[in-house]
Amino acid sequence: MNPELRLLKSEIIRLCSYPRFIHHQWFVKYHLEIVERIVNEACQFYPKADQELLQGLIWMHDYAKIVDFEKKDDFTVFEKAIPMLTSFGFTTDYISRQMKALSQIENKLKEDINKAPLEVKILSSADGASHFFGPFFEIYFAENSSLPIEELMLSNLKKIDKDVTRKIVIPEIMKAVQTRIKFLKEQNGILPKRYLS
Ligand SMILES: [Fe+2]
């Protein structure tokens, strides 16, 4: 990892640790590091992917949520990170490529991610798939425990559907989560027709 990326990674880990960030207890270990692992494994299938761009996206793709949770969908929050990226030594060209990719990831609900560049597809797929590994859905229950159980389960089913239909587009990553999707749907109320066969 080059020095700029090392500085970015440690700064994002530092920002995630503030208690004002609702997910501070788990976000690095059970989200960002899982995304990192999936991206790195996926790159074995896609050796032409721009590694530098992807490594930056791993640590930047949730920047808005980490620094200003209320504005997590506001792209101007990402643009406010430009001076920080410059101070770490990233070039203007790299930063503009990073911003373009981040805006494509943020537009996932409006634009078809299948048409995005390879690096955006890999990051988006790893981001969606990360929810199927580790305690993501249990954490949602814990963080929203005042809501009725049926409402929590319906919300989780919607999240599963969004990840599968809008975020995961890399076939190797989609394949890796298939059995987990079925299991998680059961855990959130889609019970099987039979239990013993
Ligand atoms: Fe994410």
Residues whose N, C-alpha, C, O or C-beta is under 5 A from the ligand:
A	BS01	LIG	D62 D127
